[in-house]
Every structure is written in structure tokens, then in C-alpha cells.
């Protein structure tokens, strides 16, 4: 299983893979993963298969299982890193021994109806397609062996299938305007408004409050936006040739830790990133001629874990960008991003007309100059008269 998504990872509790057998196949044994149910294996005597279900459901093994149950790239608890963040950890694999399936590429039939949960809904899988058989090299790398048959299944992700509302929102502020543009009201829906918790509630002292539930039901802090995650973009300082931005990510969910989080920002000045403090940064270039998108993510063992809501439930960094004199301006919201994605899901931005604007003092200066000029002309006229 390869996660080719550049900035979306599959987080805990991990992926769940399912399919429907074409005939009466059974799984005799597995290494690197396991099925959640065995099914009815009563017709087998003595040697009992690992799974006899027509529609098996497979999950990854947890780290630390015995070596005789492991397989290459297995046993990560179903967690897959994003390809753009850590390609080596974006692969998961397991091996199954299938019975009653046939012994040749003529008799083996492809499974159907593949499903992938990662860990919630959102993925849609296409049919299995036969591709050229995989080849393997012997340990001395002088001989190739060939698989009986190889097929691929491609699964695509849709944010609309995953959830009805966004999962994050964005707020703005700047040094040149006292106005703070907050997240839109009910940006992530207000379905949880009646079950939210105030930040000073005694309920937060209960033991086990931060334990995730099986249905991943959130416990959100009461806010006007009701989003689990808020991203704040603050234009901090303006230098002669550079400008500085502070980026903060806050978690408002008391039952969720975001591991391997990622933040993708689209901004025209990201082609001139000079330095990023306390975050890792990688430019994303979807088109060769356009370099306006970048991915921020936490440093390993330092801030790659965004803790649940509370005093430690935030991460922040600063970004130094070099000005492009041909296009640079703070006017009309240019200093703010066009799009923001957290963990691959697009965040809701405020309306453009609410962005902090640059105070316009040119009109006042022009009025004062005109008044001075008129007064001088009047004085000259009186003197000549």
C-alpha cells in the first residue's frame, strides 16, 4: 500500500482495507496484518484458516509484535506518512496465503469491491486491474523470478465524502492594523455547540477525558467557529527587503492528538522563502512555472505532535520571506494566503473584504496640501490688492 498523497497522511487508528472474494477463497495465514473477524470456518477440520469470510476486513498490526508475525514495512498501527513528508514511511505491506483460489493466472479471479478507510470515510477505490507481473531478484541479484499475477487497485480521496463541514479554519492579523479577522462563525458547523466544553469548566479535570472514543466523536472547546483546528496567520514585521510572518496552529479537540501533522499554504511570495523557524518546510511545485505552494510540518521528536486542546495544544513558527519588488505590496490582502490545508483538508478562510487592510493616509495628506495651497493663494491675492 503506497500513499502517494503529497500532504495527506493516514493517522491513528490507521487504515482498514476490505474486499469481496470472487469465489470461495479463504485466507490460510497472514503476516504483517490480520483480519478483524475469522468468519465461519466450521467446514474445515484440523487446520483452521485465519479467515473464512467472503468479505474480509484487514488491519495493520501494532508495533512490537513478535518477529514471526512481521513483514517488511508492516506493523505501524495503520499509520502512513504523506509522500511529500516522509516517503520511506508512506508504504505499508503484508502477506497472505490464499486457499481455494486456483493455481494459474487462468483460474485466479480478481477480488471485487475494494474499500479503504483511512481511518474514516473519504476514500473511493476503483476495480482491480491486472498489470505486468512483479519480478523479484534472488539474494545474489543474478536471477529474476516472476509472480503468478499482479494487480493494482487505486483509491482516491474526497473531502466531501469524509465530512460535511470543514475541519479547520483560518484567522488573520497584522502589525499595521489593530483589527483581528477571526474565523467565520460556525465555520465547521455548529452541530457540537450543545456538547462543547468551556475552557474554565471543572469537567476538564475528569480522569480519562482525553481518551479517544471508538467512533472518534470529538469533544470541542466552545468557540464561535466550532472547529477542531484553527490556523492563525499574523504579519509580524516589515523590513526593507524582507517581511516576517508568524504561523500558529491551535487544537480545540480534547480527544485528539494530531501526529505527523502538515500545513499547506498557497501564497505568491512562497517562491522567496528565506528561513523557516521551528518547522520543517518543503516547496510543492504542481506546475513547473508556478512556485507558490509550500508544506510546513513539525520537526521529528520536537513538535511533530499537535497535542489535544489545552495549554500545550498549539504549535507555532515564524517565516522570513524576501520581498519581490515587482509585485510586493501589503494592499488588498496580498500578505495573506490564498488557500490553507491542514492534514490535506482545505480550511475555511474569512471573506476577503474582512482582511486587515493597510491604513490609507494618502487621502488625508492630499487634503492638507490642497488647503495649504488655497490659503497661500488667498494671502497672495489680498497682498496684491
Secondary structure as GFF3:
##gff-version 3
##sequence-region A 1 385
A	DSSP	beta_strand	15	20	.	.	.	ID=ss1
A	DSSP	beta_strand	26	31	.	.	.	ID=ss2
A	DSSP	beta_strand	33	35	.	.	.	ID=ss3
A	DSSP	beta_strand	57	60	.	.	.	ID=ss4
A	DSSP	three_ten_helix	67	69	.	.	.	ID=ss5
A	DSSP	three_ten_helix	87	89	.	.	.	ID=ss6
A	DSSP	beta_strand	95	99	.	.	.	ID=ss7
A	DSSP	beta_strand	112	118	.	.	.	ID=ss8
A	DSSP	beta_strand	123	125	.	.	.	ID=ss9
A	DSSP	beta_strand	129	131	.	.	.	ID=ss10
A	DSSP	beta_strand	135	137	.	.	.	ID=ss11
A	DSSP	beta_strand	144	146	.	.	.	ID=ss12
A	DSSP	beta_strand	150	152	.	.	.	ID=ss13
A	DSSP	beta_strand	155	157	.	.	.	ID=ss14
A	DSSP	alpha_helix	159	162	.	.	.	ID=ss15
A	DSSP	beta_strand	168	174	.	.	.	ID=ss16
A	DSSP	beta_strand	177	181	.	.	.	ID=ss17
A	DSSP	three_ten_helix	193	195	.	.	.	ID=ss18
A	DSSP	three_ten_helix	202	205	.	.	.	ID=ss19
A	DSSP	beta_strand	229	238	.	.	.	ID=ss20
A	DSSP	beta_strand	242	251	.	.	.	ID=ss21
A	DSSP	beta_strand	258	259	.	.	.	ID=ss22
A	DSSP	beta_strand	262	266	.	.	.	ID=ss23
A	DSSP	three_ten_helix	268	272	.	.	.	ID=ss24
A	DSSP	beta_strand	273	277	.	.	.	ID=ss25
A	DSSP	beta_strand	279	284	.	.	.	ID=ss26
A	DSSP	beta_strand	293	298	.	.	.	ID=ss27
A	DSSP	beta_strand	305	306	.	.	.	ID=ss28
A	DSSP	beta_strand	314	322	.	.	.	ID=ss29
A	DSSP	three_ten_helix	331	333	.	.	.	ID=ss30
A	DSSP	beta_strand	339	342	.	.	.	ID=ss31
A	DSSP	beta_strand	345	346	.	.	.	ID=ss32
A	DSSP	three_ten_helix	352	354	.	.	.	ID=ss33
A	DSSP	alpha_helix	362	384	.	.	.	ID=ss34
###
